[in-house]
């Protein structure tokens, strides 16, 4: 990878042998290893270790989980917040594991639409949740620093499963609680 990074540096018109760039290929490789580390993580395994029996059947929401991902179309970052809600049926998750699932999927080449659905589907199955809702709000550097150059645009995506999709009152409760 380091040799390919050197080629990219040269292709954009820089000198890869310049003092400030000598160690850049190694640093980029380390950075890529970290930001694309989600490929080495199995989100289902994360959740399997964090399911607890609890007499709970009311909506649980975790808001403002920070996300950082990379747009698969331009290899530029997008970042924002993920909000997760679910209605358990006697089984709940350890709260930190929800954030870990978000990171496992976000640390891959992504599009926000897919990311939203992957999180929702992964959270739903292990506990047979009555419903799951995931909303992601993110700014995309591919829209901000190139192309249309819109600095204040925010993309919002949602995935609603089970009662969050079929029951308008459940969906409304979830979305209203996100506003607070």
C-alpha positions in Angstrom: 0.0 0.0 0.0 2.8 2.4 0.8 4.2 2.2 -2.7 0.7 3.0 -4.1 0.4 6.0 -1.8 3.8 7.3 -3.1 2.4 6.9 -6.6 -0.7 9.0 -5.7 1.5 11.7 -4.1 3.5 11.9 -7.3 0.3 11.8 -9.5 -1.1 14.9 -7.8 2.1 16.7 -8.6 4.0 16.5 -5.3 7.4 15.0 -4.6 7.1 11.9 -2.5 10.7 12.3 -1.5 10.2 15.7 0.0 11.1 15.7 3.8 7.5 16.3 5.0 6.2 13.5 2.8 8.8 10.8 3.4 6.8 9.1 6.2 3.4 9.9 4.7 2.8 6.5 3.0 3.4 4.7 6.3 1.1 7.1 8.2 -1.6 6.8 5.5 -1.4 3.0 5.7 -1.8 3.1 9.5 -4.7 5.5 9.2 -6.5 3.3 6.6 -6.0 0.3 8.8 -7.7 2.1 11.6 -10.6 3.8 9.7 -11.4 0.7 7.8 -11.0 -1.6 10.8 -14.7 -2.4 10.6 -13.9 -5.1 8.0 -12.2 -7.1 10.8 -15.1 -6.8 13.2 -18.2 -9.0 13.3 -21.1 -6.9 14.6 -23.2 -10.0 15.4 -20.4 -11.2 17.7 -20.4 -7.8 19.5 -24.1 -8.1 20.3 -23.9 -11.8 21.2 -21.8 -10.9 24.2 -24.2 -8.2 25.4 -27.7 -9.7 25.5 -29.3 -9.6 29.0 -32.6 -11.0 30.2 -34.7 -8.1 31.5 -38.5 -7.7 31.9 -38.5 -4.7 29.5 -40.9 -4.0 26.7 -40.8 -0.2 26.4 -38.8 1.8 23.9 -35.1 2.2 24.6 -33.3 5.0 22.8 -29.6 5.8 22.5 -29.1 9.2 20.9 -26.2 11.1 19.4 -23.8 8.2 18.8 -21.0 9.9 16.8 -20.2 8.4 13.5 -17.3 8.8 11.1 -17.3 6.9 7.8 -15.9 7.0 4.3 -18.0 7.6 1.3 -17.4 4.7 -1.1 -17.9 6.9 -4.1 -15.2 9.5 -3.4 -13.1 8.1 -0.5 -14.0 11.2 1.5 -15.4 11.3 5.0 -18.9 11.7 6.2 -19.6 12.3 9.8 -22.5 13.0 12.1 -24.8 11.3 14.6 -26.7 8.0 14.8 -29.8 7.5 16.9 -31.0 4.1 17.8 -34.3 3.0 19.3 -35.7 -0.5 19.9 -38.5 -2.2 21.7 -37.3 -5.3 23.5 -39.2 -8.4 24.3 -37.5 -9.6 27.5 -34.0 -9.2 26.2 -31.9 -6.0 26.1 -28.4 -4.9 25.0 -25.6 -3.5 27.0 -25.7 0.1 25.8 -22.0 0.4 24.8 -22.4 -2.5 22.4 -24.9 -0.5 20.3 -22.2 2.2 19.7 -19.7 -0.6 18.9 -22.1 -2.0 16.2 -22.4 1.5 14.7 -18.6 1.8 14.6 -18.2 -1.7 13.1 -20.3 -0.8 10.1 -19.2 2.9 9.9 -15.5 1.9 9.6 -16.0 0.5 6.2 -16.4 2.0 2.8 -20.1 3.1 3.0 -23.1 4.9 1.8 -25.2 6.4 4.5 -28.4 4.6 3.3 -26.8 1.1 3.6 -25.1 2.0 6.9 -28.5 2.9 8.4 -30.1 -0.3 7.3 -27.2 -2.5 8.4 -27.3 -1.1 11.9 -31.1 -1.6 12.2 -31.1 -5.2 10.8 -28.2 -6.3 13.0 -29.8 -4.9 16.2 -33.2 -6.4 15.5 -32.5 -10.1 15.1 -30.6 -11.3 18.2 -33.3 -10.2 20.6 -36.3 -10.5 18.3 -37.1 -6.8 19.0 -40.7 -5.8 18.5 -39.3 -2.8 16.5 -36.1 -1.0 15.7 -35.6 2.5 14.4 -32.3 4.0 13.3 -31.8 7.6 12.1 -28.5 9.0 10.9 -27.8 12.7 10.3 -24.5 13.3 8.6 -22.4 15.9 6.7 -20.6 14.6 3.6 -17.2 16.0 2.7 -17.9 15.0 -0.9 -20.7 17.6 -1.0 -18.8 20.1 1.1 -15.3 20.3 -0.4 -15.9 19.3 -4.1 -18.8 19.2 -6.6 -21.7 21.4 -5.3 -19.7 22.7 -2.3 -22.7 23.0 0.1 -21.2 23.5 3.5 -24.4 23.3 5.6 -26.2 20.4 4.0 -27.1 17.5 6.2 -28.3 14.1 4.9 -30.8 12.3 7.1 -31.6 8.6 6.6 -33.8 6.3 8.6 -34.5 2.6 8.8 -37.7 1.5 10.6 -38.3 -2.2 11.3 -41.2 -4.0 13.0 -43.5 -1.8 15.0 -41.5 1.3 14.1 -42.6 0.7 10.5 -46.1 -0.8 11.0 -47.3 1.4 13.9 -47.5 5.1 13.2 -47.7 6.0 16.9 -44.5 4.1 17.7 -42.7 5.8 14.8 -44.0 9.2 15.9 -43.0 8.6 19.6 -39.5 7.6 18.5 -39.1 10.6 16.2 -40.5 13.0 18.8 -38.1 11.7 21.4 -35.2 12.3 19.1 -36.2 16.0 18.9 -35.8 16.5 22.7 
